[in-house]
Amino acid sequence: MSSIRADLRAIATTLSQVDKWLTKAESYAAAKSFDPTVLLSSRLAPDQFPLLKQIQVACDWVKNGHARLAQQTPPAHATQEQTIPELKARIASVLSYVATFGDDAFAGAETRLITSTRTPGKGALGSDYLRETILRNFYFHATTAYAILRHNGVDLGKADFIGQVTLHDL
C-alpha cells in the first residue's frame, strides 16, 4: 500500500472516531438533561468555528483530499446540518464515498502536480499536498472538535481520539 493510501486511511479512521465522539456527546447531553444541539454552537475562542463547522470542514478535507489526489471530482455536500444525527449522516456519507477508492486510484499521486485553489498558477506534488495541506487541515479541525467536546464536559480521552490500533504478535 502506498504512503498516500495509508495516510488517507488514517484520516478516514479518525473521522470514524469523530462519529463516536458525537455519540458520546449525545449520551452526555441526555445524562445532563440538555439539548445536544447546544454543543454544536460551542467554540473554544470567539473567532474560531463552532463544533458544527469544525466537523463539516474535517469531513470536507477527507472527501476532497481523496478526490483531488485521485483526480476526481468529489460529491458536493451542502452545509445544512443542524443536529448531531445530521452530522453523523454527513460523516457516514463521506466514509462511504472514500471507501469506494481502491489503491489503484492513487497510482502516481505522489508525484502528480495538484493545483492550488488559493494560489492560482501554483501547485504542489501530491505527497507534499497530502502532508502539508490535507493532513494538517484535517487534524487541526478534528482536534479542535475533540477539544470543544472535552471543554464542554464530554467524557473523551486519548483512546477516543486514537481509536483502534493495529497490533501484531511478536
N, C-alpha and C positions, 0 to 999 in steps of 0.2 A: 504494500500500500504506500502511495506517495506521501510525502510530508504534508503536502497541501490537503490531501484527503483526510489524514489523521487529525490535523488541526481543525478542519471543518467538522469532523465528527465530534471533536471535543466541545466546540461551541454549541452544537446541537444537543449534546448530553447536558451541558449546563442549562440550556434553555428548557429542557425537560425538568430540571431541578426547579426552575422558576415556577413551573406549574405546581410543583409540590409545595413551594413556599406559599402560593396563593391558597392552596387547600388548608394549610396551617393558619393562614390569616383568617379564613372563613371560620375555622373552629375557634380561634381566639376571640373573634368578634361575638360569636354565639355564646361562648363561656362568659364574656363580659357584658353581654346583652346590649350590643350596639350594632348599628347597620355597618356591615363590612365595606360598603362603598365609601365610607368616611376615609378609610385608609388610602383610597385611590387618589385623593387630592392632597395627601401628605407629601411633604418635601423636607429635605434637610436644611435648605437655605432658601431665602425668598427669591433668589434669582435662578434657582435650579428647577428643572422639570419636576412635576409631581410623579408619584409612583406610576400612575396610569401611563403617562407619556414615556417614562423610563422603560417600561416593559414593551410598549409599542415599538420604540426605537430599537431595543435589543432584538426584537423579532425581525425587524427590517434588516438589521445587519446580518443576521443569519441567512435570511431568504435572499437578499440582494447579493451578499458575498458569494454564496453558492452560484447564483445565476451569472454574475459577472465573470467569475473565474472559469465557468463552463461555456461562456459566450452565448448565454441565453437571456431572454427577457423574463424577468420574474413576474409572477402574478401581482396585480395591484390589490392592495388592502386599504380600504377606507379606514380612517382613524376615527371610527364612530363608537368604539367600545365605551360603555359607561358602567359596567358591572364586572365583578370578578368572573362570573361564568362566561361573559363575552370575551374577556381577556384570555381565559383558558381555551376558548374556542379558537382564538387567533393563534395561540401557541400551537394547538393541535394542527391547525391548518398549515402552519409553517413547517412543523416537524413532518407532516405527511408529504409536503412538497419536497423537502430536502431528501427524504427517503427515496425519492424517485431517481436520484442521481447515482449512477454506477461509477465505479472507479475510473472507467474509460472516459467519463465526461470531463475529467480534469487532465487528460493527457496533454502535455505541453504547456500547461497553465503556469508552471514555474517561470518560464522564460517568455511567456506571451505578454505583450505590452497592453496594460489596462489603462484606458484613457481616464483622465481626471475630469470629474464633473465640476469641481471647484476651480480648477486652474486650466482653462482652455489652452490647447496646444501642448500640454504636458501629459505625462503618463508614468506609470511605474511597472516594473516587471511584476508578474503575478505573485511571485514569492515575497517580494517587498510589499506589495499591496496587501497581501494577507497579513503579514507580520506587523506592518506599520499602520495600517488603516482598519482592516476588518477586526482583527483580534483586539486591538487597543480600544476601539469604539464599543465593540460588543461587551467586553469585560468591564469597561467603565460604567455602562448603563446597567448591566446585570448586578455589579457590585453595589451601585447606588440604590437599586431596587431592594436588594438584600438589606442594606444599611437603613433604609427608610422603614422597612418592616421591623427590624430589630429595634430601632429607635422608638417605635410605637408599641413595643412590648411583645411582639410575636416571638414565640419561643423557637428561635432558629439558632443553630450552632454551626460550627465549621463543617461537620459531617453533612449538614443540609446543603451547604454550598458545594462541597466537593462531590457528593453522591457516591455511587458505586465505583470502586477501584478494581481494576483487573489484576488479579494475583495469580502466580503460577507456583506449583510445587517446586521445592528445591531439590 
